[in-house]
Structure formats: structure tokens, C-alpha cells
Amino acid sequence: MNAKGSVFKYGDNVDTDVIIPARYLNSSDPGELAVHCMEDIDKDFIKKVKPGDIIVAEKNFGCGSSREHAPIAIKAAGVSCVIAETFARIFYRNSINIGLPIIECPQAAKGIDAGDEVEVDFDSGIIYDRTKGTQFQGQPFPEFMQKIIAEGGLINYINSQE
């Protein structure tokens, strides 16, 4: 399983309120959430993001409230992977639950810039910055997590086991 796309780069402490502002939480429709993804931190994000693109951030990505809406909005916007130095624990769990691949890799978070073309190999955890010709070793996903992501989330995975 791989992800490949152009990078949108953010700093420390990107919280769930800027990923999907609270004023839009009256909807749980992924398409509606995607339209407002990142708008309070990056007004042009939704106009520029293309299917497969990747978010790279620094420390504590997804901090704040425990809302599942945040990873749902990111995934529905077409983002194929989020790479960060660290993630808030509940955001990490919610991301896996809804099938959004995320990788912690401090070196990649610091070494990749906005606009770089990046490819992630989930089996090995290797993150390739194709623009710079560099690579970083992230944490590979265990097989069971890859299955959850491949099925589109935990509920789909559980249903597929019946």
C-alpha cells in the first residue's frame, strides 16, 4: 500500500478546530466536511488539494477535541496520508478507525517542505521526498492496521470479517 502526492505543510499544534471548524459540526456528511477542511488555517487548501496529496506537520497534530470529524474531513478532501512529528493520541486512534493513514516521523516532518512530491510505502514505513531525492524511515503500519485502512476503517473491517 502506498500514498503519493504533493505536500501541504503545517507547524505545531494544528488542532481539530482548524482542521474542521466547530461551526460545521452540525453535519457528519464527509463531502460537506471536506469543503471546509483546513479553512481556518489555510483558506485555499480545499481549492488546491488533489486526490492523493499529503499533509506534513510538526508536533501534536490533531490536538484539541476528540471529534472524529477532523480525520473524516481530511480523508474526504482527498488526502492520502498525514505525516507528523507527533500526533494527539485520540486523533491517531480516530484516523485509524476511519481509515486515514498517518505516520509519525520527526525527520520527515522537518525535512519535507510544502509543494514537495512525496511517496509513502506503508509496508516499509519509508517516506520518499521525490523533489529532494531524500528518504526517511517512518514507523511501518502493522499488518492488522493496514487491513483496517485498506477496508476504509474499523467498522468496514469488522463487517468484512463476518
N, C-alpha and C positions, 0 to 999 in steps of 0.2 A: 504494500500500500504506500502510495506517495502523494505528496502535495507539491504543487508548483505554481508560482505566481509572483507578482510584483508586491513589494513591501510597502505597508503603511506603518510608520514608526511613531511610537509614543513613549513618554517618560515614565516616571514612578507614579504609583498610587492612582492609576486610572480606575475610578470606581464605577459601580453599576449604575449610578445616577447619570454619568456622562455616556456610558455605553448605551443605555436606553433610559431617557429622562422619565421621571415618575409621572409626568403629565400624560404619558402614553400607555400607562399600565392598565387602563380600562379595557385594553384589547389583549387577547392571548393569541391572535392570529399572526403566525410567523411573517407573512407578507407585509402586514401593517407595521409590525415591529421593525422589520428590515428597513422600511422607508425612513425611519427616524434614528437608525443606528449611528452612534458616534456624533450626532449633530451638534451637541453642546461643546464638543472638544474639537471637532473638525467638520465645519459646515458643508464642505464639498465631498466628504467621504462617500456618501451614497451615490453621488454623481460620477465619481471616478472609479469606485471599486468594480472589479470584474470578477466573474466566477473563477475561483482558484486562488485569488490573491491571498496574501498572508499578512497578519498583524504581528509586529515585533514591538515589544515593550520592555521596560526595565522592571523595577521591583514592585511586587504587591499588586499585580494586575487583577482586576475584578474584586477589589475590596469593597466594603460597604454592605449593602443589604444582601440577603440571601436569595434574591429573586432569580428564578430560572429564566426570566425574560431576557436577561443580558446575553447569555450564550446562545439562546434561540435567535435573538436579533442578529448577532454576528454570523451565525451559520446561515440564516435565511438571506442575509445580504450577499452571500456567495463566498465568504472567507473559508478557505480550506484548512487553515491551521493558525493557531496563535502560539508564538514563541515568546517567552518572557524570562527574565532573570528569576523571578518567583511569582507565584500565583496565590491569591487568597484561597484558603482551603475549601470553602464552600463553593466558590466559583469553579475550582478544579473539579470537584465532585459533580456539580451541575453540568459542566461541559461534557464530561464522560457520559453522564446519564442521558444527555440529548444527542450524543454522537458527534461532538465538536472536538477534533484532535487538538491537543495542547501539549507543548513541550517546554520544560524548564531547561534553560541553558544560558548561564550568565555570560559566557564568552560570545555566543551568538547575539545576545541582546545588546552587547556593547559593540560588536564588530560589524553588524549589518546596518545599513543606512536606508532611509526612505528611498523608494524607487529601485532598489536593487532587485534583481531577479533571483529568486531563491527556490531551491528544491529540497524537500524533506523526505527522507526514506524512513518510514515508521518502523520497519523491521530492524534496522541497524541503529536508528537514532541519529544518523548522520545528516547534518544540515549543510547543504552546499550553497554558497553565495556565488552564483554563476557570473555575476557582474564583476566581482573582485577576484574570482578564482581561488577563494578560500573555503575551508570547511571546518565544521565544529562538531564535536561529539555531544549530542544531547542524550537524554535518557530514552532508550527504546521502549515502546509500549509492550507490556506483557501480552502474550497471545490472547488471553481472555478479554483484555481491554480492546485489542484490535478487532475482535469479533463483535463486541458491543458497538464500536464505532462503525464497522462495516455494515451492521444491521440498521444503523441510523439512530441508535440509542438503546438504553437499557430495556424499555418496555418492548420494543420490537425484537430485541434479542431474546427476552424471556418468552415471548409469544412464538418465536421460531423454534424453540426447544420442545414445544408440546407435540 
